[in-house]
Amino acid sequence: MIKRSFFTDEHQAFRAAVRRFVETEIQPHHADWERQGRMPREIWLKAGSMGLLCCDLPEEYGGPGGDWLHSVVVVEELWRLGLSGPGTGFMVHSEMVAAYIRTWGTEEQKRHWLPRMARGEVIGSIGMSEPGAGSDLQAMTTRAQREGDDYVINGQKIFITNGMMCDLIVLAAKTDKDARKNGISLIIVEADRPGFVKGRALEKIGTHAQDTAELFFDNVRVPASNLLGQEHNGFRMLMTKLAQERLNQAVRSTIVCESVIDWTVAYTRERKAFGGTIADFQNTQFVLAQLAAETTSLRVFTDWCITQFMAGELGPIDAAKVKLLSTELQGKAIDQCLQFFGGYGYMREYPIARAFVDARLTRIGGGAIEVMKQIIGRSLFAAERSPSKTTGDTT
């Protein structure tokens, strides 16, 4: 067991409280939420009251006043049990939407939205992907045209986490149609604005308890005061936060790798076959030994990235590396572990089966792994020409 010295006694006490909450208030109901396709608003309110939302938000803005390691604890405790609904929905709400408002919002915006987000009264989503613009955000076509003191927004977004339940969305839109990355702005759009239409809830192969939607904007008029940061500066803002998003995904993938190995060890010790247990077979021990060694290596790298992030030193290249390695190992570990469960591994009542379908998204969301390889590859060949520069991200 690797000692994770960056967690204090206070973090560990928080972990124990989060674990109790997750095991009593979330896990027993998660299967029902998966059938319903979303979580009830009540669980958002309960999570807010326990300090599980916006963990590192200062108390002056209604937050718990913790640090980012408290957020790590929440992510790990949710994904330790494969609870994809709150695991994904809470992360987008807290680590992305609230983070953008906290970093670039005006004082009025922060005081209006953040306390309610921390309490779970307001659910946030972020609108980047479009039918024709996924990892290539520069290709987005959603427009926000300035008209006097307002922006008039037209366009469509797809694959939006919390899309059906959201009360607000931080929307990426073109405010300069002739520019590419320098023409994007981020604008807060309230869900009750006329012309803001929530389309169908998308049917996914996994993460069923977390709602995902397509959203439409038909002449949606919002005040110019809803702009986050500076106009046309949205692409840089998105890139600034993508390293954190990718590290969050690595935190999630690493704990899943550790969990599925634990599940498989426990199952193979009990499952009888050919006069013994599946754990007695050399193949079982060899496969799990290899996965355990690779997962330990991943844990060391992920935790190193956490310390770099806490020190303000995690760059886009290392974030791409840890996202690439962690999500690929997650897919490999689950696939190989599921095999030991036989037919039971194909049954959704088993956590390993749900983990199998939930894991596939991780190699796509937050920038596809092919994009991660492109970022890393460019940095290798750019280093000789200009060692002091890092490669920018185009996702």
C-alpha positions as CSV (number, residue, x, y, z in Angstrom):
1,M,0.0,0.0,0.0
2,I,1.4,3.3,-1.1
3,K,1.4,6.0,1.6
4,R,-0.3,9.1,0.4
5,S,1.2,11.7,2.6
6,F,-0.5,14.7,1.2
7,F,-3.8,13.6,2.9
8,T,-4.0,15.0,6.5
9,D,-5.9,13.6,9.4
10,E,-8.7,16.0,8.6
11,H,-8.9,14.7,5.0
12,Q,-9.1,11.1,6.3
13,A,-11.9,12.1,8.8
14,F,-13.7,13.7,5.8
15,R,-13.2,10.5,3.8
16,A,-14.8,8.4,6.6
17,A,-17.8,10.7,6.6
18,V,-18.1,10.7,2.8
19,R,-17.8,6.9,2.8
20,R,-20.7,6.6,5.3
21,F,-22.8,9.0,3.3
22,V,-22.1,7.2,0.0
23,E,-22.8,3.8,1.4
24,T,-26.1,4.8,3.1
25,E,-27.6,7.6,0.9
26,I,-26.3,6.8,-2.6
27,Q,-25.3,3.2,-3.1
28,P,-28.7,1.6,-2.1
29,H,-30.6,3.8,-4.6
30,H,-28.1,4.0,-7.5
31,A,-29.7,1.1,-9.4
32,D,-33.1,2.8,-9.3
33,W,-31.5,6.0,-10.5
34,E,-29.9,4.1,-13.4
35,R,-33.3,2.8,-14.5
36,Q,-34.8,6.3,-14.2
37,G,-31.9,7.9,-16.1
38,R,-31.1,10.6,-13.6
39,M,-30.6,11.3,-9.9
40,P,-33.3,13.1,-7.8
41,R,-32.7,16.7,-6.8
42,E,-32.9,15.5,-3.2
43,I,-29.6,13.8,-3.4
44,W,-28.0,17.0,-4.6
45,L,-29.4,18.8,-1.6
46,K,-28.2,16.1,0.7
47,A,-24.7,16.1,-0.9
48,G,-24.6,19.9,-0.5
49,S,-25.5,19.7,3.2
50,M,-22.6,17.2,3.7
51,G,-20.1,19.4,1.9
52,L,-19.6,17.0,-1.1
53,L,-20.3,19.8,-3.6
54,C,-17.8,22.5,-4.5
55,C,-15.5,21.2,-1.7
56,D,-12.7,23.8,-2.2
57,L,-15.1,26.8,-2.5
58,P,-14.3,29.4,0.2
59,E,-16.8,30.0,3.0
60,E,-17.3,33.6,1.9
61,Y,-19.0,32.2,-1.2
62,G,-21.1,29.6,0.7
63,G,-18.7,26.7,0.3
64,P,-17.3,24.2,2.8
65,G,-13.9,26.0,2.8
66,G,-11.8,22.9,2.1
67,D,-9.1,22.4,-0.5
68,W,-9.0,20.4,-3.7
69,L,-7.9,17.3,-1.9
70,H,-11.3,17.1,-0.4
71,S,-12.7,17.0,-4.0
72,V,-10.3,14.1,-4.6
73,V,-11.7,12.3,-1.6
74,V,-15.3,12.6,-3.0
75,V,-14.3,11.4,-6.4
76,E,-12.5,8.4,-5.0
77,E,-15.3,7.4,-2.6
78,L,-17.9,7.6,-5.3
79,W,-16.0,5.7,-8.0
80,R,-14.6,3.2,-5.5
81,L,-18.1,1.7,-5.6
82,G,-18.7,2.5,-9.3
83,L,-21.4,5.1,-8.6
84,S,-21.2,6.8,-12.0
85,G,-24.3,9.0,-11.6
86,P,-23.0,11.3,-8.8
87,G,-19.4,10.5,-9.8
88,T,-19.8,12.2,-13.1
89,G,-22.6,14.7,-12.4
90,F,-21.1,16.1,-9.2
91,M,-17.6,16.4,-10.8
92,V,-18.9,18.5,-13.7
93,H,-20.9,20.7,-11.4
94,S,-18.2,21.3,-8.8
95,E,-14.9,20.9,-10.7
96,M,-15.9,22.6,-13.9
97,V,-18.9,24.9,-13.7
98,A,-18.3,26.3,-10.2
99,A,-14.6,26.5,-11.0
100,Y,-15.2,28.7,-14.1
101,I,-17.5,31.0,-12.2
102,R,-15.2,31.2,-9.2
103,T,-12.1,31.9,-11.4
104,W,-13.5,34.3,-14.0
105,G,-16.9,35.4,-12.6
106,T,-17.6,38.9,-11.4
107,E,-18.2,39.4,-7.7
108,E,-21.9,39.7,-8.4
109,Q,-21.9,36.4,-10.4
110,K,-20.0,34.6,-7.7
111,R,-22.2,35.7,-4.9
112,H,-25.4,35.0,-6.9
113,W,-24.5,31.5,-8.1
114,L,-21.8,29.8,-6.0
115,P,-23.6,29.6,-2.6
116,R,-26.6,27.9,-4.2
117,M,-24.4,25.5,-6.2
118,A,-22.6,24.5,-3.0
119,R,-25.9,23.8,-1.3
120,G,-27.1,21.7,-4.3
121,E,-30.0,24.1,-4.9
122,V,-28.7,25.0,-8.4
123,I,-27.3,22.3,-10.7
124,G,-24.7,23.4,-13.3
125,S,-23.6,22.1,-16.6
126,I,-21.1,23.2,-19.2
127,G,-21.7,23.4,-22.9
128,M,-18.7,22.7,-25.2
129,S,-19.4,19.7,-27.5
130,E,-21.5,20.1,-30.6
131,P,-22.7,17.6,-33.3
132,G,-19.9,18.8,-35.5
133,A,-17.4,19.9,-32.9
134,G,-16.2,17.4,-30.2
135,S,-12.5,17.5,-29.4
136,D,-12.0,20.3,-31.9
137,L,-13.7,23.1,-30.0
138,Q,-12.4,25.7,-32.5
139,A,-14.9,24.2,-35.0
140,M,-18.0,25.1,-32.9
141,T,-20.8,27.0,-34.6
142,T,-23.0,28.1,-31.7
143,R,-23.1,31.9,-32.0
144,A,-23.6,34.7,-29.4
145,Q,-24.2,37.9,-31.3
146,R,-24.0,41.2,-29.3
147,E,-27.1,43.3,-29.6
148,G,-26.9,46.4,-27.4
149,D,-26.7,45.2,-23.7
150,D,-27.6,41.6,-24.6
151,Y,-26.2,38.6,-26.3
152,V,-28.5,36.7,-28.7
153,I,-27.5,33.0,-28.8
154,N,-28.3,30.5,-31.5
155,G,-26.9,27.0,-31.8
156,Q,-26.9,23.4,-30.5
157,K,-24.9,21.5,-27.9
158,I,-24.7,17.7,-27.4
159,F,-23.4,15.2,-24.9
160,I,-24.1,17.7,-22.0
161,T,-23.7,16.2,-18.6
162,N,-26.5,17.3,-16.2
163,G,-28.2,18.7,-19.3
164,M,-31.8,17.7,-18.4
165,M,-31.6,18.9,-14.8
166,C,-29.4,21.9,-15.1
167,D,-30.5,25.3,-13.8
168,L,-27.6,27.1,-15.6
169,I,-25.0,26.3,-18.2
170,V,-21.6,27.8,-18.8
171,L,-21.9,28.0,-22.6
172,A,-19.0,28.2,-25.0
173,A,-20.1,30.2,-28.1
174,K,-18.5,32.1,-30.9
175,T,-18.7,35.9,-30.3
176,D,-16.5,36.5,-33.4
177,K,-17.6,34.3,-36.2
178,D,-14.5,35.0,-38.3
179,A,-12.0,34.0,-35.7
180,R,-11.3,30.5,-34.5
181,K,-9.9,30.0,-31.0
182,N,-9.7,33.7,-30.3
183,G,-13.4,34.2,-31.1
184,I,-14.9,32.0,-28.4
185,S,-16.5,33.4,-25.2
186,L,-18.0,31.8,-22.1
187,I,-21.5,33.0,-21.1
188,I,-23.7,32.0,-18.2
189,V,-27.1,31.0,-19.5
190,E,-30.0,30.3,-17.1
191,A,-32.1,27.3,-18.1
192,D,-35.4,29.3,-17.9
193,R,-34.5,31.7,-20.6
194,P,-37.0,31.8,-23.5
195,G,-35.6,29.9,-26.5
196,F,-33.4,27.6,-24.3
197,V,-34.8,24.1,-25.1
198,K,-33.7,20.9,-23.5
199,G,-34.0,18.1,-26.1
200,R,-34.1,14.4,-25.5
201,A,-32.2,12.7,-22.8
202,L,-29.6,10.7,-24.7
203,E,-29.5,6.9,-24.3
204,K,-26.0,5.9,-23.5
205,I,-24.4,2.5,-23.1
206,G,-23.2,3.4,-19.6
207,T,-23.3,6.0,-16.8
208,H,-27.1,5.6,-16.8
209,A,-27.8,7.4,-13.5
210,Q,-26.2,10.6,-14.9
211,D,-28.4,12.5,-17.3
212,T,-26.9,13.5,-20.6
213,A,-28.8,15.8,-23.1
214,E,-28.7,17.7,-26.2
215,L,-29.6,21.4,-25.8
216,F,-30.9,24.0,-28.3
217,F,-30.6,27.8,-28.3
218,D,-33.1,29.6,-30.5
219,N,-32.6,33.4,-30.2
220,V,-31.9,33.1,-26.5
221,R,-31.3,36.6,-25.1
222,V,-29.1,37.0,-22.1
223,P,-27.6,40.2,-20.6
224,A,-24.0,41.0,-21.5
225,S,-23.3,41.0,-17.8
226,N,-23.6,37.1,-18.0
227,L,-20.2,37.0,-19.8
228,L,-17.5,35.2,-17.9
229,G,-14.2,36.9,-18.1
230,Q,-13.2,38.8,-21.2
231,E,-15.0,38.5,-24.5
232,H,-13.3,36.3,-27.1
233,N,-11.1,34.8,-24.3
234,G,-13.1,31.6,-23.8
235,F,-10.7,29.3,-25.6
236,R,-7.8,30.2,-23.3
237,M,-10.1,29.9,-20.3
238,L,-11.2,26.4,-21.4
239,M,-7.6,25.3,-21.9
240,T,-6.6,26.6,-18.4
241,K,-9.1,24.2,-16.8
242,L,-8.7,21.2,-19.0
243,A,-5.6,20.0,-17.1
244,Q,-7.7,19.9,-13.9
245,E,-10.5,18.0,-15.7
246,R,-8.0,15.5,-17.1
247,L,-6.4,15.0,-13.7
248,N,-9.9,14.4,-12.2
249,Q,-10.4,11.7,-14.8
250,A,-7.1,10.1,-13.9
251,V,-8.1,10.2,-10.2
252,R,-11.3,8.4,-11.1
253,S,-9.7,5.8,-13.4
254,T,-7.0,5.0,-10.9
255,I,-9.4,4.2,-8.1
256,V,-11.5,2.2,-10.5
257,C,-8.5,0.1,-11.4
258,E,-7.7,-0.6,-7.7
259,S,-11.4,-1.4,-7.0
260,V,-11.9,-3.9,-9.8
261,I,-8.8,-5.8,-8.8
262,D,-10.1,-6.0,-5.2
263,W,-13.5,-7.1,-6.5
264,T,-11.9,-9.8,-8.7
265,V,-9.6,-11.1,-5.9
266,A,-12.6,-11.5,-3.6
267,Y,-14.7,-13.2,-6.3
268,T,-12.0,-15.6,-7.4
269,R,-11.3,-16.7,-3.9
270,E,-14.9,-17.8,-3.5
271,R,-15.8,-19.1,-6.9
272,K,-15.3,-22.8,-7.2
273,A,-14.1,-24.6,-10.3
274,F,-12.5,-27.9,-11.1
275,G,-12.0,-28.9,-7.5
276,G,-10.6,-25.6,-6.3
277,T,-11.1,-21.9,-6.6
278,I,-10.5,-19.7,-9.6
279,A,-7.8,-17.9,-7.5
280,D,-5.8,-21.2,-7.4
281,F,-5.2,-21.1,-11.1
282,Q,-1.8,-19.7,-12.2
283,N,-3.4,-17.7,-15.0
284,T,-5.6,-15.9,-12.5
285,Q,-2.6,-15.0,-10.3
286,F,-0.4,-13.9,-13.3
287,V,-3.1,-11.7,-14.9
288,L,-4.0,-10.0,-11.6
289,A,-0.3,-9.7,-10.6
290,Q,0.4,-7.8,-13.9
291,L,-2.6,-5.6,-13.4
292,A,-1.7,-4.9,-9.8
293,A,1.9,-3.9,-10.8
294,E,0.6,-1.6,-13.6
295,T,-2.0,0.0,-11.2
296,T,0.6,0.6,-8.6
297,S,2.7,2.4,-11.1
298,L,-0.3,4.4,-12.2
299,R,-1.1,5.3,-8.6
300,V,2.4,6.7,-8.2
301,F,2.1,8.9,-11.3
302,T,-1.4,10.0,-10.5
303,D,-0.5,11.0,-7.0
304,W,2.6,12.9,-8.3
305,C,0.3,14.8,-10.7
306,I,-2.0,15.6,-7.7
307,T,1.0,17.1,-5.8
308,Q,2.0,19.1,-8.9
309,F,-1.5,20.4,-9.3
310,M,-1.7,21.4,-5.6
311,A,1.5,23.3,-6.1
312,G,0.2,25.0,-9.3
313,E,2.7,23.3,-11.5
314,L,0.7,20.7,-13.4
315,G,1.1,21.4,-17.1
316,P,-0.9,20.3,-20.1
317,I,1.6,17.7,-21.2
318,D,1.6,15.8,-17.9
319,A,-2.1,16.1,-17.7
320,A,-2.4,14.5,-21.1
321,K,-0.1,11.7,-20.1
322,V,-1.9,10.8,-17.0
323,K,-5.3,11.0,-18.7
324,L,-4.0,8.7,-21.5
325,L,-2.4,6.1,-19.3
326,S,-5.1,6.0,-16.6
327,T,-8.1,5.6,-19.0
328,E,-6.4,3.0,-21.1
329,L,-5.4,1.0,-18.1
330,Q,-8.9,1.3,-16.7
331,G,-10.3,-0.3,-19.9
332,K,-7.8,-3.0,-19.9
333,A,-8.1,-3.9,-16.2
334,I,-11.9,-4.1,-16.3
335,D,-11.9,-6.2,-19.5
336,Q,-9.4,-8.7,-18.1
337,C,-11.0,-8.8,-14.6
338,L,-14.5,-9.3,-16.0
339,Q,-13.4,-12.5,-17.7
340,F,-12.8,-14.1,-14.3
341,F,-16.5,-13.6,-13.5
342,G,-17.6,-15.7,-16.4
343,G,-21.3,-15.3,-17.3
344,Y,-21.9,-13.3,-14.1
345,G,-19.6,-10.6,-15.4
346,Y,-22.1,-10.0,-18.1
347,M,-24.9,-9.3,-15.7
348,R,-25.6,-5.6,-14.8
349,E,-26.3,-6.5,-11.2
350,Y,-22.6,-7.1,-10.8
351,P,-20.5,-4.0,-10.3
352,I,-17.8,-5.3,-12.7
353,A,-20.4,-5.3,-15.6
354,R,-21.5,-1.7,-14.9
355,A,-17.9,-0.6,-14.6
356,F,-17.2,-2.2,-18.0
357,V,-19.7,0.0,-19.9
358,D,-19.1,3.1,-17.8
359,A,-15.4,2.9,-18.5
360,R,-15.7,3.3,-22.2
361,L,-16.5,7.0,-22.0
362,T,-13.2,7.9,-20.2
363,R,-11.2,7.4,-23.4
364,I,-13.4,10.0,-25.2
365,G,-14.5,12.6,-22.6
366,G,-12.3,15.5,-21.8
367,G,-10.4,15.1,-25.1
368,A,-10.1,11.7,-26.8
369,I,-7.0,9.6,-26.2
370,E,-5.9,10.3,-29.8
371,V,-5.8,14.0,-28.9
372,M,-3.8,13.2,-25.8
373,K,-1.2,11.4,-28.0
374,Q,-1.1,14.3,-30.4
375,I,-0.4,16.8,-27.5
376,I,2.3,14.6,-26.1
377,G,3.8,13.9,-29.5
378,R,3.9,17.5,-30.5
379,S,5.7,18.3,-27.2
380,L,8.4,15.8,-28.0
381,F,9.2,17.2,-31.4
382,A,8.8,20.8,-30.2
383,A,11.2,20.4,-27.3
384,E,14.3,20.4,-29.5
385,R,13.3,23.6,-31.3
386,S,12.0,25.5,-28.2
387,P,12.6,23.7,-24.9
388,S,10.9,26.5,-22.9
389,K,7.5,26.2,-24.6
390,T,4.7,23.7,-24.0
391,T,2.3,22.6,-26.7
392,G,-1.2,24.1,-26.6
393,D,-4.3,22.0,-26.6
394,T,-6.8,22.1,-29.5
395,T,-9.6,20.1,-27.7
